[in-house]
Amino acid sequence: PKNPAIGQADLNWRLARKNVHVAFSNFASAFYRMMLEPESRQKHVAEFNNLLIQSHMLASQIAAVLTTLLSMPEPPKSVIHHLTTLLTSFGSLSPNNTLEPLPQEILEHKYPDLTYPMKQLQRSVNLVHQELGVVQT
């Protein structure tokens, strides 16, 4: 790309995707090692399996949303704000907290290419959060 900022952003995105795949691999390896342990040592098997699956789904939904946003001439500010809020709140969600609702523009299908991926992203974040809540107790 002619713009160095775009080139740097692309490099950062590629490195982040690589790191996600490495983290999935490490998580899956640890999960499979746990499955080789005696049953008495296996904890939250179903939840960790679901967490692994939902983490893959979350990564896929993030990629879908970002690809769609990058194809737009001007990404909607409300969607960028929502994604920023989602990212900052993701690590600090508690069982009593709920996610901020999707922007009205998305719910009204103003951006039809973003409606489905944004809904699925929101769903994936909720499911990952639920599984983490079970495992942490």
C-alpha positions, 0 to 999 in steps of 0.5 A: 500500500502507498499509505504507510499507516495502512501497511502497518495496520495490515501487518498488525492485523496479520500478526494478531491473526497469527497470535490467535491461531497460536493461542488456539493451538496452545489451548487445544493442546492443553485441553487434549493433555487434560483429557489424557489425565484420569477422570478425577483430574479433569475439570469443566471438560464440557465448558472448556470444549465449548470455550474452545469452539466459541473462541474460534467462532469469535475470531471468525466473527471478528474477521468477518466484521473487520473485512466488511468494515474495511470494504466500506468507504467510511466505517459507521462511527456507531459501529466503531464505538460499539466495537471499542466498547465491546473490546474494553468491556470484554475482559471485565464482564461479570455475571450480572453485567450485560453487553451494550446493545447493538447500535440502532443502525445495525438493528434497522439494517442500515448496513445490511452487510454488517447486520449478521456479522455484528449480531453473531459477534455479539452472540459469540462474546456472550457465549464466551463470557458464559463459559468463562463464568462457569469455569471461573466459579 
